[in-house]
């Protein structure tokens, strides 16, 4: 269960998971849309929201980069010759 936070310290954003950050961002958007916040509160929520957006985008970009690197690695492995060993090497192992 995610605990609702009214505001995060600057270093707190990095300690959240993507899912927690996204949930917090959704909560803040709902608060801003509902109105009833003072200008100072709304500005603080907006600032925190922008930090969360940046953090989530960085996490998504890192995940995309990792997926791309993995795909390239496995694609290059698949396109290499089937084996470093000849068929004779395997036959020798089975003959013994």
C-alpha positions in Angstrom: 0.0 0.0 0.0 1.3 3.4 -0.9 1.3 6.0 1.8 -0.1 9.4 0.7 2.4 12.3 1.2 1.6 16.0 1.2 5.0 16.9 0.0 8.3 15.3 -0.7 11.7 16.5 0.4 14.0 17.1 -2.6 15.9 13.9 -2.0 12.7 12.0 -1.5 11.9 11.8 -5.2 14.8 9.5 -6.0 13.9 7.1 -3.2 10.5 6.4 -4.7 9.8 3.7 -7.2 8.3 4.6 -10.6 4.9 3.3 -9.6 4.9 5.3 -6.3 6.0 8.4 -8.2 3.4 8.0 -10.8 0.7 7.4 -8.2 1.8 10.5 -6.3 1.7 12.5 -9.5 -1.8 11.3 -10.2 -2.9 12.3 -6.7 -1.4 15.8 -7.2 -3.1 16.3 -10.5 -6.4 15.4 -8.9 -5.8 17.9 -6.1 -4.9 20.6 -8.6 -7.9 19.9 -10.8 -10.2 19.8 -7.8 -9.2 23.3 -6.8 -9.5 24.7 -3.3 -5.7 25.0 -2.8 -4.1 28.3 -2.0 -1.8 29.8 -4.6 1.2 28.8 -2.5 -0.1 25.2 -2.1 -0.9 24.9 -5.8 2.5 26.2 -6.8 4.2 23.8 -4.4 2.2 20.9 -5.8 3.0 22.0 -9.4 6.7 22.2 -8.6 6.8 18.8 -6.9 4.8 17.4 -9.9 7.4 18.7 -12.3 10.1 17.0 -10.3 8.2 13.8 -10.4 7.6 14.1 -14.1 11.3 14.5 -14.7 12.1 11.6 -12.4 9.5 9.3 -14.1 10.8 10.3 -17.6 14.4 9.6 -16.6 13.3 6.1 -15.3 11.4 5.4 -18.5 14.3 6.6 -20.7 16.7 4.3 -18.7 14.4 1.4 -19.1 14.0 2.0 -22.8 17.8 2.2 -23.2 18.3 -1.0 -21.3 15.7 -2.8 -23.4 17.3 -1.5 -26.6 20.7 -2.6 -25.5 19.3 -6.1 -24.6 17.6 -6.4 -27.9 20.8 -5.4 -29.8 22.8 -7.8 -27.7 20.5 -10.8 -28.4 20.0 -9.8 -32.0 23.8 -9.7 -32.6 24.2 -13.1 -30.8 21.5 -14.6 -32.9 23.1 -13.3 -36.1 26.5 -14.8 -35.3 27.5 -18.3 -36.5 25.6 -21.0 -34.8 28.5 -22.3 -32.8 32.1 -21.9 -32.1 32.4 -25.6 -32.2 32.2 -27.9 -35.2 29.9 -30.8 -35.4 33.0 -33.0 -35.0 33.6 -31.6 -31.5 30.1 -32.7 -30.3 30.4 -36.2 -31.9 33.7 -36.8 -30.0 31.9 -36.1 -26.7 29.2 -38.6 -27.5 31.5 -41.3 -28.8 33.3 -41.7 -25.5 
